[in-house]
Amino acid sequence: MKLVIVESPTKCETIKRYLGDEYIVKASYGHIRDLATKGKGGLGIDVDNKFAPAYIINKDKKKVVYDLQKLAKEADEVILATDPDREGEAIAWHLAKVLDLNIGTNKRLEFHEITRDSIGEAMQHPRTIDLALVSSQETRRMLDRIIGFKLSALINKKIHSKSAGRVQSATLKLAYDQELKIDEFVPEEYYKINCVILLNNKEHELTFVNDTDGNKEVLTKEHAEAILKLLNGEAKAISVEKTVKTIDSKEPFTTSTLQQEAFSRLKFKTDKTQRVAQSLYEGISVNGEHVGLITYMRTDSTRLAPVFVERAKNYIIETFGKEYLGRVKQFKATELTQDAHEAIRPTANHRTPDSIRQYLTPDQYNLYKLIYNRTIASLLKGKKEEILSVSFSVNGVKFKSDFARTIFQGYEIIYKDEEEGKHYKNLPEINVGDSFTVAKSSVEQKFTTPPSRYSEAKIVKLMEEVGIGRPSTYASTISTLKKRKYVTEEKGILTVTEQGKKTAHVLEKYFPEIVDAKYTAEMENKLDSISEGGESSLTILSDFYYDFINKIDNAYKIMYVDEAEPTGEICPKCGAPLVYKEGKNGRFIGCSNYPTCDFVKKEKKELKYTGGTCPICGKPLVERTYSKGKVFIACSGYPTCNYIEKNQTEVANDQEVIKKCPECGGDLIKKRGKYGYFLGCTNYPKCNHMEKIIKKRRS
């Protein structure tokens, strides 16, 4: 028996089917170990011993590890097949450690799609664990632990913010800077010049270019009205130019561009896009077979595998015709690009979105269709448009208008541009010197608008552009900012909260490098270079740690304390003022003398009365909740009276109807009261008919 270990249980059945009966496939359910919280500062890092990390098995993974250890002892061979990224490499290394495997020789499979061919190829060409990549991930984790623990403790004490982090804080600064631009924006007045001509007996609006003196901007009412006086009579065509423009298709998706397009077209939030993409990668049951539908969804590459391109070319020729076959986009890597994986693409051309729609949820179908069509479109020829550009003059005031018609669909046969201008079936016949009647003209007072707040997708794009984080961290970073209440989100648009602004401002003042995008990007590049043997983990950690700790110590001395908001009450335990605090479950009232005094005021919840009365003691019935939020109806006299009314639908399902209610025609069922069982109506509290249960005598 051979044991194969993957990360997600969803993959197990599929991979086992591909490998055969001699293999057992089990899941680690993600990371099994993490840094301990012991040692100096609770970091789980021995900073005095070359930053040696101390690991412990996660509490929720002890049973998983125990089961894997048992299977590993029984197995002839253990093969590690975790995800093909640095986190997956680290998980494989931790598994090797806890299962006592030989890290230098143990087989490590790498595959980027869950298909029979890909799994088979990985089995034929296994590798060993990439220790340089593991070191890169480990150094990242230690840096994040140092910054997270030390900086979070500082700002929590000083300004009551919940956390700070290497990637999260730099991302927050991006959103904060945009908020500052919005706050500082001063609207400026301008005027829009409207001119509508009659073209082929239909109204057609022109675009203002400049006035008789060549001024392109109209900033005063007087200027606008002077132009308006000239807009009468006819508009004369003074130049006509006809051109053909080719618009190339877009590249296949990366993690970033997929999240942006999914937000734009499908209104998916970043975490939803990743969640749905994960399910497509791990596989869907299609016609009785569990298959992976897309390649690995954490990537910054637009590269496509040659074998896929060849299959796709044949599909394009057969489906659309040879004239639609384009070329493979030349992949352009930047210094921030890792190119560890292919672009996000479908695993098979024949699984068109419509052919498997019945097996997918609506969200899965829409995202798969987006990925499938974008990938195929990237290999199609560009769209060709014939453009007619005309300049007009109305008494010396210049206007323009562009007319377009599509002469070759190209990639739009499968992937339409989202923002498409007005197209004509046939271009109008316009020659230089032709005149057109001005049907109407007007001026509109306008004001410049402030910059827009960032959407989740825009933040992801900025993170990618400046090098903050990596594809695997984009969605989780935004989720953290929302969870910490540094930003709020409405319809995908992020607004920085007052606490978020305060946090960004304080971090920028005392720890400018932590929120600086350039510094964070340089750190990312250094961490990436560890995996290539270019940087030393010890050098990076020591260079950062000692300087950072000095700044933390200094900040504790000089940073102001943001006083908590007092309630006006006094602590009954120690006499100190009570203040409002923020906890994991929201706002609460506690003692300002914490941790010396740990008093917390328990808020009394107002009872919600149902209008009914308790059949046992006659007191009002109220709504209460279980710990999981489930509502039930009970006596307000609890604990003196512990009457609980069963939900009528639940009662109907699990209680035997004894007979009909003589008062309302409902059902009488057996209920339990303070003095034992009785018959009660299921229509209670509308009907409170009750009867004693008459016990039958034994004959």
N, C-alpha and C positions, 0 to 999 in steps of 0.2 A: 504493500500500500504506500502511495506517495501523497504527501500533504501539500496542497497549494494554498497560500494565504493571500487574500485580497483585502481591500479596505471595506468595500460595501457588500452587504449580504445580497443585494439585488443582482450582483454579477455571478454569484456562486453557481446557480443552476445552469446558466448559459455556458460558462467556462467548463463546468464538469461534463456537459454534453459534448463539447468539442474535444475534450481530453480523453474521455472514456472511463470505464468502470474501475480501472486500477488507481484512479485519482480521487481523493477527497478534497473538496474546495471549501474552505472556511473563511470567515471575515474577521478582521480585527476591529471593525467598527471605528475606523479612524485611528487617532493617536492613542497609544496605550500607556505612555509615560509622559511625565512633564517634570520640570524643575521642582524640587522640594521647596518648602518655605522655612527652612532652618538655616542656621549659620549666621554670619554677619549681616545684619539688617534684614534677615529673613529672605535673602535673595536666592538661596539654594546654590550659591556660587562661592567657592573658596577663593576670594580675591587675592589672598596672600600666598596661594599655591598655584600660580599660573592660571588663575581663573578656572579652576577645575569645577565642572558642574556636578551637582548631586541630583540624581533622578529618583522619583518614586512612581509606582504604578498608580494610575488614576483610580479613585475609589470605585467608580462605575465600571471599571474594566478588569477588576480582580477576578471575577467569574470567567470572563472571556479569556484572560491570560491562563488561568488554571486549566480550562478546557483545552487550549492550544498546547500547553505544556504536556498534557496527558497524551494528546494525539501525536505530538512530535516524538515522544519517546517510543510510541508504537510504530511510527512510520519508518519506511526504508529510506526516505528522502524527504526533505522539507524544501519547498520552492517558494520564494517570496515574489509576489506579483502585485505589489502596491502601485498606486498611481504614478505616472511618469513625470513627476515634478519634484522640487526639493523637499516638499512636505512628505510626499510618498517615499522618497529616498530615506528620509529621517525615520519614518515609520518602519521601513524595512530594517534599518540598523537597530532600532529599539527592539524589534521582534527577534532579531538575531541574538541580541544580548540576553533577553529574558528566556529564550528557548535554548541558549547555550550552543548556538550554531557557529561554525567556523566562518568568520566574516570574510576572510581572504579567499575562500573557495566556494562558499555556498551560492547556489544559483539564484539569480535575480532576473526576473522577466520584465521586459519593457515593451508595452504595446500601447498604441494611441487610438485604437478603435477596438470594440469588442465584436469581432467577426471571426469566423473559422480560419480564414487565411492569416489574419493578423496574429491570432493566438498560436497558430501552427508555426508561423515564422519566428515568433518569440521563443517558442520551445526549442526550435532548431538552433537558435543563436542566443542562448542565455549569456548573461554577463555576471559580474560580481557587483557588490554594493560599491557605489562611487563615494569613497570616503571624503573626497574634497567637497562634493556637493553636500554631504552630511555636515561637514564642518561649516560650510556656508550657512546652512539652516540653523545649526546650533549657535553660531555666533549671533545671528539675527535674534534668535530667541533670548539669548542672554542680554543683549542690548535692550530688547524690548522689556525684559524683566527689570533691569536696572532703572531704565527711564520710567517705566510704569509704576514700580513700587515707590521710588524715591520722589519723583515729581508729583505723583498722585497724592501721596501723603502730605506733601507741602501745600499744594493748592486746596486740598480738602480742609486742612487746618486753617489756612489763611483766608480763603475766599469761598469755602464751602462748595467747591466744584468737585465732581465725583472722580475724574481721572484725567490723565494726560498720557500721551504716547508718541512714539517716534513718527508714525505715519498719520495717526489720527489728528495730532495737533497741527501738523503742517497742512493737512487738508482743511481743517477748521479755519486756518488763517486765510486760505484762498476764498472761502465763503465770506469771511469777516471783511476782507479787503473790498469785496464787491458791495457789501452792506455800507461801508464807509463812503463809497462812491455814490451810492443811492442817497445816503443822508446828506452828503455835501452838494448834491446836484441842485443847480439853480436853473429853472426853466427859462428859455429865451423865446421871445415872440418872433414869428415869421409868417409869411403869407404864401398860400398856394394859389397859383394861377391856373384856372380851369378854362379849357377851350375845346368845344365839341364841334366837329364838322359833319357835313352830310357826305357819306361815302357810299355809293351805290344805293342811294335812298335810305340808308340806315345811319343812325348816329354813331360816331366814332370819336373817342376822346384822345386828344393829343397830349404829349408830355412837354412841359415848359423847358426850354433850354437857356435862353437869356433874353434880356431886353434890348432895345435899340443901341444901347451903349456897351453891350457885352456883359452886363452884370447878371450873374447866375443866381444870386440870392436876392430875395425880396423881404426886407426886414421891417419896413414901416407901412402903415396904412396908406400914407400919401403916395408912396412909391407904387404900391399895388393898384391904387385907383388910377394913377397916371397910365399904367400899362393897360388897365381895363378899358380906358377910353379909346385905345388903339385897336381893340379886338372887335372890329366890325367889318362887314363886307366879306372879303374872300381870303382864303388861305391858299397861297401859291406854292406848289412843289418846286423847291430850288435845287434839290439834289436827290437822285435816286440811285441806289446801289443794290445789286443782287449778288448774293454770295451763297456758297454751300459750306455748311459747317458740320464736322463730324464730332460727335460726343461719345467718348469712350465709356465703356461700362466700368463700374467700380470693382475694386479688388474683393476677394473673398473676405469673410468676417474674421476679425480678431476678437478677443474678449471685449475690448473696449468698444469697437465699432458695432458689435452685436448688441451690447447694452444700450448704445445710443439709438440704433435703428429700432430696437424693440420698444424703447420708450416713445420714439417719434411716431411709429406706425401702429403699435399695439397698446401703447400706454402702460407697458410693463415697468415696474420698478426694478432697480438693479438686482435686488435679492431674488425677486420672482423670476427674472430672466435666467439667473444662474441656477435656480432650483429646477426650473422646467428643462433647461439645457442638460443638467445633470441626469435627469430621468431619461432623456433621449439618448445620452451617452451610455448610461448603464444598461439600457435596453428595454424594449417593449415586446409583449407577446403578440406576434403577427402570424395569424393563421396557424396557431398552435406551436410556433417556434419563437423563443425569446431571442431577439436580435438587437444589437446596438445600432442605432440609427445615425448617429453623428460621431465625429472624431472628438478627441479630448477638448473640452471647452475652456481651458485656461491657457491662452496662448497670445503672444504678441506678433506672430508671424502670419504673413499672407501667402506663404509658399504652399503649393499643392504637389502631392506626390506624383511622379511621372506615370505610375501605373494607373492612378485615378484619371489623370489627364487623358491618357490614351483611350480608356473606356468611355470617358465623357465625350471625346471627339466623335467616336462612332455613334453615340447616342444622339448628339446634335445633328449629325448628317442625316441619320435615319428619321429623326423627329421633325426637324425644321428645314433641312436642305443644306447642301454644301455651301451655298452662298452666305449662310449665317455663321459658318465656322470662323472664329477669330483666332487670336493668338494668346498664349499664356502670358499673363502680366509679369513683368520683370520685378522680382521681389527686391525692394530697397530696404536694406537694414540700416538702422541708425545706431549710434553708440549706446542708446538705451534699449535696443532690441536684443533679446536673448536668443530668439529663433530656435528654441528647444523643441518645438512641436510644429506640426503643419497648421494651416488655417483651419477654422471650424468649417467642416464640410460634411455632406452626407456620405455614408459608408458605401452606398450602392446607388447607381443611376436608375435602376429599374424600379426602385421603391419611390415612385413619384408621390407627392403629398396626397393626391386624390385617391391613389390606389390603396393607401393604408389608412385613410381617414377614419374608417369605422373602428380602428383599433386604438385611436388616440383620443385624449380629452380635447376639448376645444383649444385650450392653451397650448397643449403639445402640438396640435395640428398647425396652429397659426405660427408658432415659432419654427417648427420644422419646415413649413412652406417658405418662410422667410430665408432660412439657411439654404435650403435646396435651390430655390430660384436665384438667390444671389450668387451661389457658387457656379451654377450653369451659366448665368448671365455674364460672369467674369470671363468666360471662354468664348463668348459670342462677339461678333463684329459690332462696332459702334453704330449708334443711331445717326442717320444723316438728315439734316434739315436744310431746306432752301429758305434763306432769309432775305426779305426785302426791307431795306432801311431807307426811309424817306425823311428828308428835312423840309419843313414848311416855314413860310414867312407870312405873318399877318401884319402888314404895315410896318415891317422892320423887326417885329417881335418874332423870335425863332422858336419853333416847336419841332418835335420829332415823333416818329412812330415806327415800330418794327413789326413786320408781319412775318409769320413763319408757317411752313407746312412740312410735314414729315414725308420724305421721299424714300426712306428705307428704315423699317422698324428697328433692325438690329436687335440688341439685347432687350429692347422694350417688348419684344414678343413674349417675354416671360417675366420681366422685372421692370415695372413701370417706375419712372421717376416720380417721387412724391410731389414735388413742386414743379408742375408743368405749366408753362405759359399758354396763352391763347393761341391755338393753331387753326389754320384755315385749310379747307379742302383744296381750294385754289387761291393763289395769291391775286390781289386786286391788280388791275391794269392801271399803273400810274406812270406818267412820263414827266420829265422836267418841263415846267411851264404850265402844267395842268392846274386849274383853279377849282376850289371847293368852297361851298357856302359855309360860313360860320353860323351854326345853328343856335348856339348859346355860349355865353362866357360868364365867368364869375370869379370872385376872389374869396378865399377862406382864411380866416385868422387861425393860426396854429401855434402850438408851443412845443418846443423840443421835449422829449420824454426822457426820464432817467434811465440808466442802464437796467436791464432786467435781472432779477434774481436768477441764480443758477438752478437748473434742473439737476436731478441725480445724474442723468446722462452727460450733462455738460461738465459736472464736477469730475466724472470719470475721465472724460476727454482731457481735461486740464491735468489730472493726475498723471495720465499717460504722457502728455506733452512735456511736462516738467520733470518727470521721472520720480514721482512720489509713489511708493508702493510698487506692486507688481500685479499682473492679471488676477492672481489668486486672492488678492487682498482688497480689490476695489469695492466689491459689494459689502464685505464685512466691515470695512472702515466706515462707510456711510451708515450702516446699521448701528455701529457703536456710537456715532455722533447723535443719532436719533435717540438711542437708548439712554444716553447720558443727558438728554434734553438740552444739548447745545444747539441743535437745530430742530425745527418742526417741518413737517412735510405736508403739503396739500396738493393733490393732483400731480405729484412728482416734482413740485417746485419747493426748494429748500429756503427757509427763512431762519436766520441766526437769532436765537433767543437772547434776552438780556444777559443770562448766565453765560451763554456762549461768547457774547461780545466781551464780557468781563474776563473770561478765561483767556481768550485770544490776546486781549490787550495786556494782561499781566504776564503771560508767557513771552510776548514780544519784548516787553520791557526788561525782564530779568533773565530770560533764556532765548535770546533772538535766534540762535542757531537751530534750536529745536523746531521753530515754526518757519524757518527759512527754506523755501523750496529748493534752492540751489544746493544748500548744505545737505539737505535730506537726500537729494538725487546723487550727490557725490558719495554719501555714505552707502546708498544702494549699490552704486557701481563698485565700491570697495568690497562690499559683501559678495557681489557677484564674482569679483575677481578671485576670491578665495577658492571658488569651485574650479577655477582655471589655473590655480597654483601661483597666482600673481601677488596675492597679499597674505600676510600672516594673521591668523585669528588672534593670537596673543597681542600682536602689535596694535591691531585695531581696538581691542578691548582696553588695553592699558592706556593707550593714547586718549581714549574717550573717558574712561572711568574716573581717573584722579582729578582731572580738570572739572568734570561734571560734579563730582562730590564736593569740591571746593565751592562751586557756585551754589549748590544746594545749601551748604552750611552757612554761606554768607546771606542767602536769601531768607533763611529763618531769622537772621538778626535784623535785616533792614526792611523786609517786606511788610507792608501794613496789614493789619488784621481787619477783615471785613466783618464788622460786628453783626451778629445774628439779630433778626427782627424780634423785639420783645413782645410778649403777649399782654403785659400789664399784670400778670399773676406772679405769685411767689411760690417757690417749690415747697410743698408741705414736708419734705424730708430734710432739707438742709437750709432753707430760707433764702437761697439764691434766686434770681429772676428766672422765670420760665421763658423759653424762646421757641420760635418756629424752626424746625430742622427738616432736612430732606433725607429720606431713607430709601431703601430698595423698594418699599411698598408705597412711596409717596410722602407727602408732607405730614409731619406729626409735631407734637409739642413735647419738649424735653427740658431737662435742667441745663442751665448755662454753665454749671460747675462740673460738667462731664469731663473726664472720666471719674473724678473724685466722687461725684454723685450720679447714679444711673437712673434717676427717677424719670419715668415716661408717663405722661397723662393719658389715661384711656378715655377716648372719646365715646360718649354715649350716642348710639344710633337711635334716631327717632323710629318708633314703632309704626308700621303701616297696618292700619286696621282694615279688616275685610268687610265689616258690617254684620258678621255673624256672631253667634254666642256659643260658648263651650257647652256641649251637651251634658257635661259632667258637673261643672261647678257654676256655670252661668256667666263667667267672665267673658269679655270680648275676645274674639279670635284675631290673631295677627299673622302677618307673613314673616317667616324667618328663613335663613339660608344655611345650607350645609357648608362645610369648608370649601367645597368645590363650586360654590355659587348656586347650587340647586335650591329653588324656592319650595317651601312647604308651609302649610297652615297649621298653627298650634295655638294652644291656650296662652293668653297673656299672663296668667297666674303662675307660670312655671317659675321656680321648681315645686311650688306647693301642689300644683296640678300639672301633670305631664301628658295631657291629652294631645295627640297629634292626629290630624285628619289626613287620611290617605288620599293621594291624587285620584280623581274619579276614573281617569283612563287607565291608571295602573290597577285600581280596584277591580274595574270591569274585566281586566285581563287575568288577574290572579285570584279573584274571589268568586266563590260559587253563589249564584243568585238563589236565595231560599224561596222567595215568593214576591208578588207584586205589592207595592205600597198602596194601602187602601185610601190614602189621602190624595196623592198626586199621580199615581199610576207608574211611578218609577220602580226601581228594583230594591228589595230589602236584602242586605247582605250581613254577614257576621262581622261585627266590629268589636274592638277591645276597649273598654273604658276603665275608669278607676276601680270599679267594684266588680270587674269581670267582663265577660262577653255579653253582647246584646245585639239585637237586629236593628240596623239603621238604614235610612234611605240614602241612595247614591246621589240624590239631588240636593243633599244638604250643602249649604245652609238655607237654600230656598225652601226646602221642606225638612223639618226637624222631627219627623215621625220616628218613634222608637218603640220597640217591643221587647219584652223579656223573652229569653230563650227557655222554652218549656222542655225540660228533660224527660225523655221517655222512660217509664219504669220498666224494669226487667220483669218479664212474666215468669 
